[in-house]
Amino acid sequence: MLEFKPHIYNLDSTVVNLIAEISSLQGELNTSLRALRDDYQIYALANIDAVHYSTKIEGNKLTRDQVTQILESKKKSSSANHDIQEVVNYSKARQFVLEQAKNKIDIDFILSVHAQLLNKIVKGKLKGHFREAQNVIKDSRSGEIVYLPPEAKDVMPLMKGLLNYIHRNQIEKMSPLILAPIFHYEFVTIHPFMDGNGRIARLISNALLSHGGYEVEKYAALEKQHEKERALYYKSLRSLQVQNYYDIHPLQNITSWIIYWLTCLRETYKEAMDRVSPLVHAVVSEEIIHSDRLTKAISLFKRHITIKAADYAVMMGLERTQAVSDLNILLEKKLIKRIGGGRSTVYRINK
């Protein structure tokens, strides 16, 4: 029976500095003052980003605005197409994983998350079960095989070994900033499912961070950084995996992957800090910073795709003239932008 053996890494100066910077940012996040209602809005925004960008990595064609409409809709289509179902499933699975983050991550938990991810997309043992056949990873352009994961018979012992390694190191208080990227790499290298491996790896690595007190996923999406750096994401993996799992050297050093992963996490924290700040800093004047109403307005625009002037007035409880004044200030500071003209004019956040 094949035995799981974790690959080695170095705590070099780059890794240590990234850990220190991220830990400092988490401390700032913990001490930032904001209203509970703003937290709810930020959580919703982070969820939209996580769902959109993680599924986009896997080829989902829906735009971020479309994902927002789906997740905010009170009605869920009973005849959802593949992309819509994938988005709905990821959102539900993400909520489940983060709610269970403090619990032990075992085989049953992994299989349960996979079943949720592939619900109504595949049937039978293709969801909620480890694969029973060989799968391959191909270059999307050439169609050539770039990586051959382990045989199906080796998946269960390798997964048991990986999860035992995670549990043991959680008990021994290994930093989640090291444990999470290790899990991500080892999981996608084992590639235990026919489909959904990347999404599972990203969900569980977030859970490992949350379990260890790094709760950035409430405020911003690490998945967004992976998608933003998609070429580097795959390059960082492929440079270590070689073509065949059985040819990967047992002493393969995965420090480069940990550095890539922590760099993405640091950028996620920076985005989170931008969101929990009253407004986007560096472009906001003193008059806006000290306006509770305009602070609330920015949160409103972050939550909605587009807003009409009349709707803004109603949502903010303002007279028409005051609403127009607010919108003009936000336009002047380039915090929002105007789309269309006349009665069809709408406003949206300036990303």
N, C-alpha and C positions, 0 to 999 in steps of 0.2 A: 504493500500500500504506500502511495506517495505521501511524504510528510511535508507539511508546510514549513518553510524556513524563511523568515523575514530577511529582506535585503538590508545592507548596511547603509549608514549615513554618517556624516560628520557634522558636529556642532561647530562649524567654522564661524568666523567673525560676521559674515553676512547673515547667517541664520540667527545668530545671537542678537545682532542689531535689529533684525526684523521682529523677533520675539519681543524685545524690549519696547520697540515702537508700538507694536500692536497692543501690548499690555497697557501702555500708557494711554492709548486711545480708548481702550475699554474702560479704564478708570475715569476718563473724561465723560464717556457715555453714561456711566453710572451716576455721576454727580450733576449732570446737566438738568436744569429745571425747565419743566414744560407742563402744560395742562394735559390731563388724562385724555381729553377729547382729541388733542393733537396726536397723542400716541396712537390712538385708534386709526386715525387717518394715515399716519406714517406706516403702521403695520399693514394696512390695506395696500398702500403703494409698494411696499417691499414684496408683498405676496404677488402682486401683479408682475413685478419685474422678475421674480424668481420663476414663476410659471412660464412667462413668455420666453425668457432667454434660455432656460434649460431645455424647453421643448424645441426652441429654434435651433439649438446646436444639433439636435437629432433630425432636423429637416422639416419641422412644422412650418407651414406657409402663412399662418395667421400673423397679422400685424399686431403691434402692442395695443393700438386702439381697439382692435377687434377682441383681443384677449380681455381688455378692460371691460368692454361691453358684456362679454360672456360671463365674467366673474361677478359683475355688479347686477346682472339681470336677476330678477326674482323668479323668472320662468326658465326652466332648463328644458331645452328641446329634447323630445323623446326620439327624434330621428336624427340625432347629431351625427355629422360626418366624422371621419377619422381624426382630423385635426382638432375639431371642437371637443370630441370625447377625450382626446389626449390631454388637452388643457384642463378640462374639468377634473379628470383623474389625478393629474399632477397636483392641483390645488388641494384636493381632498387628502392625497397621500402626504403632502407636505404638512398639513395641519395635524394629521395623525402622528407623524414622526416627531414633530416638535412637542406635541402634548406628551409623548411617551419618552422624551429625551432622557429623563432621569432613570428610566428602567434599563434593565440589562438587555443588550442587543444580542439576540441569539438567532438560531436558524429559523425558528418559527416566526420570529418578528420580521426577518428579511423576506421570507416567503409571503407573509401577509401584506407587506408593503408592495411587493411585486404584483400580487393579485389585484390590489387597488389600482396600480398604475396601468395595468393591461385590461382592466374591466371593460367589457363590451367591445374590445378591440380584437382579442384572440380568444380561442376556445380551448377547452381540455387542459392538457398538461403544459401548454405553452404559457400559462399564467399561474403563479403561485407554486411552481415546481422548478427545481434545477433542471437544466437541459439534459436530455437523454441522447443527444446526437452531437456531432462535431459542428462547431460554427467557425466562421472565418471573418476576418476584417479585411475589407478590400479598399483600395484607393478609389474614391468616388469618380475620378476622371478616367483613369486607365483601366479600372476593373481588376487590376492585379492584386493578388493577396499580399498584404503588408504585414499581417500578424496572424499566427495560428495558435489559438489558446490551447490549454491542456485538454486531453480527451475527457469525454463525459464521465467515465468511470472514476476519474481523479478529482472531480469537482467537489463532492461531499467531503472527503478527507481534507482537501485544501481549505475549504470554507470553515470547517470545524477548527482547523489549526489557526486560521486567521482570526476567528472570533475569540478563541482561547488566548491568543496573543494580545488582543485588544483588552479583554477582561483583566488579564494578569497585569498589564501595564497601567490600567486605570486604578487598580488596587495599589500599585506601587507608585502612584501619583506622577506618572509621566505627563509632561505638559500636553494638553490637548492640541496645542499648536504644532506639535510634532506628530502626535497620534493620528489626528484627522487626515493630514496629507499622506501618511503611510497607508492608512486604510484605503483611501481613494485610489492610490496607485496599485496596491496589491489586489483590490477587488476587481478593478477593470482589467488587470493582467490575468487573473483567474477567469474572468468573463463567464460567470456561472449560469447566465440565462441566454436564451436565443435572442432576446430583445429586452431593452430597458436597463442594461448594465450601467451606462453613464448616468442616467437619471437616478438610479438607486444609489450609486456612489456619491453623487452630489448631495442627495437627501441625508444619507447616513453620516457623511462627514460633517454636515451642519449640526446634526444631532450630537455628535461627539464634541463639537465646540460648545454647544449649549450646555451639555452635561458638565463641562468643565468651567462654566461661568462666562464663556465668551458668547454673548447673545446678540451679536450683530445682525443675525438674520431677521430680528424684529424690525430693524430699521433700514436695511439695505440688503441687496441680493448678491451673494458671492457668484451665483450663476451668471449674473450680468457680466462680470469681469472675465469669466471663462469664455463667454460668447464673444466678447469684445476682442479678446486675444485668442480667438479660436485656432488660428494657424500655430501659434506658440503652444497652445494647449495640447494639440495633437503631436507637434514636434517634440515636446517635452516627454510625452509618453513613448512615442515611437523610437526615440533615440536610446531608450533604455530597454525596450521590450525585445529587440531584435526580431527575426522573422518567426521563430518557433519558440513556444514557451519552454520546451525542454532544453533549448540551447542557451537560455539566460543563465549567466554565470551565478552561482550561489553567493558570491561575494560582490555582485553588482552593486555599485554605489549609487544611491538615488538622491543624493544631496541636491543635484540640479533641479529635480522635480520638486523637492521641498521648498527650495528658494523661489521657484516659479509660483508655487501654490501660495506661499506666504506673501509674496508680492501682490498677488490678486486679492488676498484677504486684507492687506493694508489699504489698498485702494477702496475696498468695500467699506472699511471703517471710515475713511475720509468722506465718502459719500454719505454715510450714516450721520457723521458730525454735521455735514451741511444741512441735512434734513431736520435734525433736532435743534439746530440754531433757529432763532426766530425767523430769519429770512436768509436767502443766499448771501453770504458775506462777500466783501470786496466790491460789490456794485450797489450797495444800499446806503442811502444817505441817512443822516441822523434823524430827519423828520419822519422817515418811514420806520426806522428801528424802534422809535418811541411811540408808535401808533399801534395800539392793541387791535384796532379794527383792521388795519392793513396787514397786520401779521396773520390775522384770521383769514383774510382774503387770499393770501398766498397759499395757505393750507387748503382752502377751498379749490383753488385752481389746480393744485397738485392732485386733488382727488378726482376731479371731473375732466372729461376729455375737452369739451367746449362749454362755454357759458354765454348766454345772451345778456345784454345789459339789464333787461327787465327781470330776468331770472336772478341775476346778481342782486338786484335791489330787494327782491322778495327774500332770498336766502339770508341776506345780511340785515334785513329789517330796516332798510333805508328809504328815504325819499328819492325820487328819480334823479334830481339834480345832484344830490350827494353821491349817489352811485356812479353817475357819469364822472364826477370829480375824482373819485377813487380810481376809476379805470384809466383816466387820463394821466394820473400820477404814475400808475404802474406801467403804462405805455411809455411815458417819458423816461422812466428808469430802465426800460427794456426788460422788465420782469415778466410781462405778458406781451402778446402780439394780437393784432386785429386781423380777422379773416373775413373776407366778403365785404359787402356794402349794403347800405339801406337797411330795410327791415330784416334782412338775412344775416346781418353782421353778428359774428360771434367772437369770443375771446378765448385764448388758451395760454397756458404757461409757456414761456419762452425757454426751451430746453437748451 
